[in-house]
């Protein structure tokens, strides 16, 4: 096992945001049932490995597929099905919470009605890409959405301007470059919507290093991804092995935790804490992405969907740990040399702890320090 430490980062860790369109009351909103192919995306990319993870879940846990279908229709997330049930036939299985579509509209995906009475999806691009790409469903699968706004009175140009002003569209490509609405694909799924690995990384780190901010901020994951994309030391490696993938996520995790509180991440300059960064005492070990209570984690399943073996057996090959010092005592500690000069012997103490914290059988070797920009 190789341990690598990053030391010189010494950092402190009711109303709608401006520009967010007021959503219709979901209890009174219009609920419509349409095939996926009748909906239009309002963003040009998704996180392909987020889709891959769920597709692999469906392959090994059919219950999850039927549960998600129930949740999509606002009927809870607990399905009752048999070996004869067909995911495309809603009459072949039941949703335990309710037989009525829209019982829980707050859990449903949303759309707005635009010019020509066309429906534009504003939440659910990953869910409907999953439904489109899973073998048992497809683009003709009927889904239910809550229509939060009817702006069919607008021209095409005025409609897209309204979407932007309302924070209901993300007009950037998978490389973070601005686009216009004509560059958004017409269909859902990995075959048409591009892949942004930075958006994928933020998905995997959610609820481990950061959580969705409250009150809700539209496109929080996208703003985090844009920030990570701008960091030269966090550029995407070849994500073709679990070890390489996890190393990259560990570097991103350490960077997010070490950001100064005044670093602008959000659209109005919101800092990392306002954007959902978790306190150090709440951060979870990201190795659960590979092995979660003895079972393959989300990253392992996403890689398996791509034909890359990953899981609990991969743990122990490598781990990167960030040593973060957020106490004013370390205010003048910026480099490894500073650390050793101000606190003689501290690195040896830390290394001794890491060599022994797993016990005699831990086999922790190859310890090394690295300064992190």
Secondary structure, DSSP 8 states (H G I E B T S, - for coil): -EEEEE-----------TT------TTTSEEEEEEGGGEE-SBSEE-HHHHHHHHHHHHH-HHHHHHHHHHHTTS-S-EE--TT--TT-GGGSEESS-SSTTTTGGGSEEEEE-GGG-EEEEE-HHHHHHHHHSTTS-TT-EEEEEEEEE-TTS-HHHHHHHHHHTT--B-B-TTS-B--GGGS-SS-STTTSEE-HHHHHHHHHBTTTB---SS--TTHHHHHHHHHHT-GGG------SHHHHHHHHHHHHHHHHHS-TT---STT---TTTTTB--TTT---GGGGTEETTEE-HHHHHHHHTT---SGGGTTSEEEEE----SGGGTT--SHHHHHHHSTTHHHHHHHHHHHTT-TT------EEE---
